Each structure stands twice: as structure tokens, then as C-alpha cells.
Amino acid sequence: MKLVTKFVIVVFSILSVQCNGQSETKKVRFEIIVNDQDVKPLEDVNVELLYGHFEDDKSKSYKGLTNQLGKFTAEDEIIFSTVLWLDKKKYYSIRKDSLLSMVPEKNRQNVSHEITFTMRQIKSPIPLCGKVVNRAIPEQNKPIGYDLLIGDWVKPYGKGANGDYFVTFHKKHLGCKNGDTYEDIISRLTERHRITPRAKKEFLDSIREFYETDVDYNYQDAVQLSAGHWNGKIQITFPNKDEGITEVKDGFHSYSELTMPHEAPENGYQKDWSREEDNAGARLTSSEIGYFLRTRVKHDEKGKIVSANYAKIVTDFNFDPRGRLEFSYLFNPTPNDRNLEFDPKKNLFKNLEFREEIRKP
């Protein structure tokens, strides 16, 4: 890894913890344990553990290989943060920007920590349909299908032909956030836009872009949509028997290049999933969760599954209660193939915009 890249990562980690009001200087010992996906120790994993300091010449990097027990140990003075890199041929690499974040908070003052990582093997990366989706939900109070093979809402809202799952969205307006009034906000905007007329157009254009509409909003409507206090709910449902979604928490490793298991499970899918969000409070989106989907299920005359397609959502659903949904997914178009290990160089979607591209397996 280039020195400049490592320096930027360390500085970012240090500043992010500094902003949280944490500051400590002491000797801390880390015992890193590396296993494979079968919980067997991995020997000869390349390890680099960087103890970051404000002065670059005081930062210390410890490099080496894991032993037969999959262990590597380092000890030094820690200020704010540490950065860990793990690398081994034929395995997906690992990077963790703050090791202490993996330690239960009650134990973080200890001077010795044992932390275990799982390295997933590179098995059989394949071409898949992969896309980062960040879209306005076209309409409220009705189920709208999303076609994973096409990568769009179903007609008439998009180019999709088959609803792999359906999104139903509801929202309620609860007033204005932060104890403000729309009149006060509009007064401030009017004065600001009087001084800078272009800012008014940019403001109204941003609302139209958020909702993906050509509607000409007046100030009152635009401010209500952008600054209003909203409560929203989405429900994701599947049209056919045995289709569904299953959460991945224990098997989701955000530190790994391959965050989720190689294959979708055979069982354990539920028919629907829902989330309620309030934009005046903390968001529920997690960086430590993913989902597997089973769709396009076909049965024989006895009701047995004879065909199905599988997909994975490699992020949580980021739901804005004003009416927008963001997620990243990979879809295997081959029926009955549960392999979802993606080759990022062989995306079956072509001509994606840069912000739509998935760059990890």
C-alpha cells in the first residue's frame, strides 16, 4: 500500500477519534488472531499494524506473519487510533481503521486485547448484475416493483419488466424540525436568494432532483419537503411463495473486502421486511448488516421449488423518510446458482454512471 494512502488513513482515523473527545497515551498490546471461514487458524498472513501519532515520525508500524496458531502480536504506545492491514494470497484482504472499535466499550481501558478476524478465501468470482441504487420512491401508498435484472423500477415508473420485490412507502408530515417555523426559514432564504439569485434556482432544482420530478415547487412546498419533520415507513414484500429476504449480521464482516458469505443460503427467507424512520432523530441504517434475497421462484405440481434466482444487498437499506431509498446489490441471473461472489471487472450491467458502480466482490 502506498505511503501517502496509509498516511491519509491514519490522519483520518486520528482526527475522527479526536473529534469524539477521546485522548489517551499508553502502551497497548494487540494479539491479532486470523482464521479462515471454517474457523481454522491461518498461518503466514501478512500483517501490518500501525500505531498512529500526530507527528508522523513517531508513528510506528509493526509488520510480520501470523504463526501456526494464526496469531500476531504487537505492543506500543497508542494515541487515538491504530490501523490494521491483513493480506494473504488467494484470500480477500482486510483493513480495520480502529482496532479498539472492535473491543467492548467496558474493556477499552485494558492494556491488552485479543481480536479475531475471519479471512474469506477467493473461490469462484463470477460476472453478476451489480449496481448502487439511489432513487426516489415514485409514489406513496402502493407497492412498486423493482427489477433486479434490469436495474430499475418496473413500468410505468422505469424500464423494469419483472418485480423481484415490491416497495410500499408511506410518510407523514409532523411539522418543522428544530423548533423553527417555515416563515422564519422562508424569510432567511428570501434574503439569501435576493443577494444571490442563482442560489434560489439551485435550491429549487435540488428539490426536484431529490424527488426526480419536473414539478415547479414554490417556496412553501420546497421548504416543507427539505426542512420538514417527516416520519416514513417502507415495506418490502415478495410476490410469490418461498421468495423473500434474510438478514446477515453475524456473517457480515465490514472489515473484509468480501463482506458477506460466498453463497446465498438455501433456507431462512422471510416474506417481508419493513423499516420506520424519523428524520428528526438518529438514523437506523447500519454499516454492519447485509441481506440475501431469493426471487423468481418456480414450483412443480407438488409445490417443490424447481427454480429460483438469488441476490445480495451488500449494504443496509438507507431509507430517507421523505421518500428516497439507497442500497447496493448483486444479482445472479442464472437460476438455481447461489454463488454471489462477484468479479468487479465483469459487471453484467454496462455503461453505468460512476456513482452506480460496485467495486467490491
C-alpha positions in Angstrom: 0.0 0.0 0.0 1.4 3.4 -0.9 2.8 5.5 2.0 0.6 8.5 1.1 -2.5 6.4 1.2 -1.6 5.0 4.6 -0.8 8.4 5.9 -4.2 9.8 4.9 -6.0 6.8 6.5 -4.1 7.3 9.8 -4.7 11.0 9.9 -8.4 10.5 9.2 -8.6 7.9 12.0 -6.8 10.1 14.4 -9.0 13.2 13.7 -12.2 11.2 13.8 -11.5 9.9 17.3 -10.2 13.4 18.4 -13.5 14.9 17.4 -15.3 12.4 19.6 -13.3 13.8 22.6 -11.1 10.7 23.2 -7.5 11.1 24.0 -5.2 8.7 25.7 -1.5 7.8 25.7 -0.5 4.3 27.0 1.1 1.1 26.0 -1.5 -1.2 24.4 -0.9 -4.8 23.3 -2.9 -6.3 20.5 -3.0 -10.0 19.8 -4.4 -10.5 16.3 -5.9 -13.9 15.6 -6.7 -14.7 12.0 -9.0 -17.7 11.0 -10.5 -18.8 7.7 -14.2 -19.2 7.1 -14.1 -22.7 8.7 -12.6 -21.2 11.9 -9.2 -22.8 11.3 -6.1 -20.7 12.1 -4.4 -19.1 9.1 -0.6 -19.2 9.1 1.6 -16.8 7.1 -0.9 -14.0 6.8 0.9 -10.7 6.1 0.2 -8.3 8.9 0.8 -4.6 9.3 -0.3 -2.8 12.4 0.3 0.9 12.6 0.2 2.9 15.8 -0.7 6.4 14.7 0.6 9.6 16.3 0.1 13.2 15.4 3.8 13.5 14.4 4.4 11.2 11.5 7.9 10.3 12.6 6.5 8.9 15.9 4.0 6.6 14.2 5.3 3.0 14.4 4.4 0.2 12.0 4.8 -3.4 13.0 5.0 -6.0 10.2 5.2 -9.7 10.2 3.4 -13.0 9.6 0.9 -14.9 11.7 2.2 -18.1 13.3 0.8 -21.6 13.2 -2.0 -20.6 15.6 -2.9 -17.7 13.3 -1.6 -15.2 15.8 0.4 -11.9 15.5 1.2 -9.6 18.5 2.4 -6.0 18.7 2.6 -3.6 21.6 3.3 0.2 21.6 2.0 3.5 22.8 -1.3 4.3 21.2 -2.6 7.8 20.6 -6.2 8.0 19.4 -6.1 5.2 16.8 -4.5 2.2 15.2 -4.8 0.8 11.6 -4.5 -2.9 10.7 -3.9 -4.5 7.3 -4.1 -8.2 6.6 -3.2 -9.8 3.3 -2.7 -13.4 2.0 -2.5 -14.8 -1.4 -5.8 -16.4 -2.6 -7.7 -14.6 0.2 -9.7 -11.4 0.4 -7.7 -8.7 2.2 -8.8 -7.0 5.4 -8.4 -3.4 6.7 -9.6 -2.1 10.0 -9.1 1.6 10.8 -9.6 1.4 14.6 -9.0 -1.8 16.4 -10.4 -0.5 19.7 -13.8 -0.1 18.0 -13.9 -4.0 18.0 -13.4 -4.1 21.7 -16.4 -3.9 24.0 -16.5 -0.4 25.5 -16.2 -1.6 29.1 -12.9 -3.2 28.2 -11.3 -0.4 26.1 -9.2 0.8 29.1 -7.4 -2.5 29.3 -3.8 -2.7 28.1 -4.1 -6.0 26.3 -6.7 -7.0 23.7 -7.3 -10.2 21.7 -9.2 -9.6 18.4 -10.2 -12.2 15.9 -10.6 -11.7 12.2 -12.1 -14.0 9.5 -10.3 -14.1 6.1 -12.5 -15.4 3.3 -10.9 -17.4 0.5 -11.1 -16.3 -3.1 -13.1 -19.2 -4.5 -15.0 -18.6 -7.8 -15.7 -14.9 -8.6 -18.3 -14.7 -11.4 -20.0 -12.0 -13.5 -23.1 -10.6 -11.9 -25.5 -7.8 -12.2 -24.3 -5.2 -9.8 -25.5 -1.7 -9.0 -25.5 1.1 -6.4 -29.1 2.3 -6.3 -30.1 5.8 -5.0 -33.6 6.6 -6.2 -36.7 8.5 -5.2 -39.6 6.2 -4.5 -42.0 7.1 -7.3 -45.3 7.0 -5.4 -46.8 6.7 -2.0 -49.3 4.1 -0.6 -48.9 1.5 -3.3 -46.5 -1.4 -4.0 -44.0 -0.6 -6.7 -41.8 -3.3 -8.1 -38.1 -3.2 -8.6 -36.5 -5.4 -11.3 -33.0 -6.6 -10.2 -32.1 -7.9 -13.7 -32.9 -4.6 -15.4 -31.8 -2.4 -12.5 -34.9 -0.1 -12.4 -38.4 0.3 -11.2 -41.0 -1.7 -13.1 -43.1 0.1 -15.8 -44.6 2.7 -15.8 -42.0 4.1 -13.3 -39.0 2.7 -15.0 -37.7 0.2 -17.6 -38.2 -2.9 -15.4 -40.5 -5.8 -16.5 -40.4 -8.1 -13.5 -40.9 -7.1 -9.9 -38.4 -9.1 -7.9 -39.7 -7.4 -4.8 -42.2 -4.5 -4.1 -41.7 -1.4 -2.1 -44.6 0.3 -0.4 -43.9 3.7 1.1 -45.9 5.9 3.5 -44.9 9.2 5.0 -46.5 11.7 7.5 -45.6 15.4 7.9 -45.1 16.3 11.6 -44.3 20.0 11.3 -41.0 21.8 11.2 -37.7 20.5 12.7 -35.6 22.1 15.4 -38.4 24.3 16.7 -38.2 26.6 13.7 -41.1 27.9 11.6 -41.4 27.8 7.9 -42.0 31.6 7.9 -38.6 32.1 9.5 -36.8 29.7 7.1 -38.5 31.3 4.1 -37.6 34.8 5.3 -33.9 33.8 5.6 -33.9 32.1 2.2 -35.6 35.0 0.6 -33.0 37.4 1.8 -30.2 35.0 0.9 -31.6 34.5 -2.6 -32.2 38.2 -3.1 -28.4 38.7 -2.6 -27.6 35.6 -4.7 -30.4 34.9 -7.2 -28.7 31.8 -8.6 -28.9 30.2 -5.2 -32.7 30.2 -5.4 -32.7 28.2 -8.7 -30.1 25.8 -7.2 -32.3 25.3 -4.1 -35.5 24.6 -6.1 -33.5 22.4 -8.6 -32.2 20.3 -5.6 -35.7 19.5 -4.5 -36.7 18.4 -8.0 -33.6 16.3 -8.2 -34.3 14.7 -4.8 -37.8 13.7 -5.9 -36.8 13.1 -9.5 -39.7 15.2 -10.8 -40.3 18.2 -13.1 -42.7 19.8 -10.7 -42.2 23.5 -10.2 -42.2 24.0 -6.4 -43.0 27.2 -4.6 -41.0 28.3 -1.5 -43.6 26.9 1.0 -43.7 23.4 -0.6 -39.9 23.3 -1.2 -39.1 24.3 2.4 -41.6 21.8 3.8 -40.1 19.0 1.8 -36.5 19.9 2.6 -36.7 21.1 6.2 -39.8 19.5 7.4 -40.2 16.9 10.2 -41.2 13.6 8.5 -42.0 10.1 9.6 -41.8 7.5 6.9 -42.2 3.7 6.6 -41.2 1.3 3.9 -42.3 -2.3 3.5 -40.6 -4.7 1.1 -42.6 -7.7 0.0 -42.2 -10.5 -2.5 -44.9 -11.6 -5.0 -44.5 -15.4 -4.9 -44.4 -18.3 -2.4 -40.9 -19.1 -1.0 -39.5 -15.8 -2.1 -38.1 -13.5 0.5 -35.2 -11.8 2.3 -32.9 -12.8 5.2 -30.6 -10.5 7.2 -26.9 -11.2 7.5 -25.4 -9.8 10.8 -23.1 -12.4 12.4 -21.7 -13.3 9.0 -21.3 -9.7 7.9 -17.6 -8.5 8.1 -17.3 -4.9 7.2 -13.5 -5.1 7.6 -13.3 -7.6 4.8 -13.1 -7.0 1.1 -15.7 -9.7 0.8 -18.2 -8.6 3.5 -20.7 -11.4 3.1 -20.6 -15.3 2.6 -19.9 -16.5 -0.9 -23.3 -18.1 -1.4 -26.9 -17.3 -0.5 -28.5 -19.7 1.9 -30.9 -22.4 0.9 -33.5 -21.5 3.6 -34.5 -18.9 6.1 -36.1 -16.3 3.9 -39.0 -14.2 5.2 -41.8 -12.8 3.1 -41.5 -9.1 4.1 -39.2 -6.6 5.7 -40.0 -3.1 7.0 -38.4 0.0 8.5 -39.7 3.2 10.0 -37.6 6.3 10.1 -38.0 9.8 11.6 -35.7 12.5 10.1 -35.7 14.4 13.4 -33.9 11.5 15.2 -30.9 9.2 14.7 -31.0 7.1 11.5 -31.4 3.3 11.8 -29.0 2.5 8.9 -26.2 0.1 10.0 -22.8 -0.4 8.5 -22.7 -3.9 9.9 -25.6 -5.7 8.0 -26.4 -7.1 4.6 -29.2 -9.2 3.1 -29.7 -12.2 0.8 -32.8 -12.4 -1.4 -34.5 -15.3 -3.2 -36.7 -14.2 -6.1 -38.3 -15.6 -9.3 -39.3 -18.8 -7.6 -41.0 -21.5 -9.7 -42.6 -24.7 -8.3 -43.6 -28.1 -9.7 -47.1 -29.5 -9.4 -46.3 -30.7 -5.9 -45.2 -27.3 -4.7 -41.5 -28.0 -4.6 -39.1 -25.3 -5.7 -37.6 -26.1 -9.1 -36.1 -22.7 -10.0 -35.1 -19.6 -8.2 -32.7 -16.6 -8.5 -30.5 -15.2 -5.8 -29.2 -11.8 -4.9 -27.4 -10.0 -2.1 -27.8 -6.5 -0.8 -24.2 -5.6 0.3 -25.3 -2.6 2.3 -28.2 -1.8 4.7 -31.2 -0.1 3.2 -30.6 3.7 3.6 -34.2 5.0 3.8 -34.9 8.7 3.8 -38.4 9.2 5.3 -39.1 12.0 2.8 -39.2 9.4 0.1 -35.8 8.1 -1.1 -34.1 4.7 -0.9 -30.4 3.8 -1.3 -28.8 0.3 -1.4 -26.2 -1.7 -3.3 -26.9 -5.1 -4.7 -25.6 -8.0 -6.8 -28.0 -10.3 -8.7 -27.1 -13.7 -10.2 -29.2 -14.1 -13.4 -28.5 -17.9 -13.6 -31.4 -19.8 -12.0 -30.5 -22.1 -9.0 -27.0 -20.7 -8.8 -26.5 -19.4 -5.2 -22.9 -18.2 -5.9 -22.8 -14.4 -5.3 -19.0 -14.0 -5.2 -18.7 -11.1 -7.7 -15.8 -10.3 -10.1 -15.9 -6.5 -10.1 -14.2 -6.4 -13.5 -17.1 -8.4 -15.1 -20.2 -6.5 -14.2 -23.1 -7.6 -16.4 -24.5 -4.0 -16.3 -22.8 -1.9 -18.9 -22.4 1.9 -19.1 -23.2 2.6 -15.5 -22.5 6.0 -14.1 -19.5 6.2 -11.8 -21.7 6.6 -8.7 -23.6 3.4 -9.7 -20.6 1.1 -9.9 -19.9 -1.6 -7.4 -16.1 -2.0 -6.9 -16.0 -4.8 -4.3 -16.9 -8.5 -4.5 
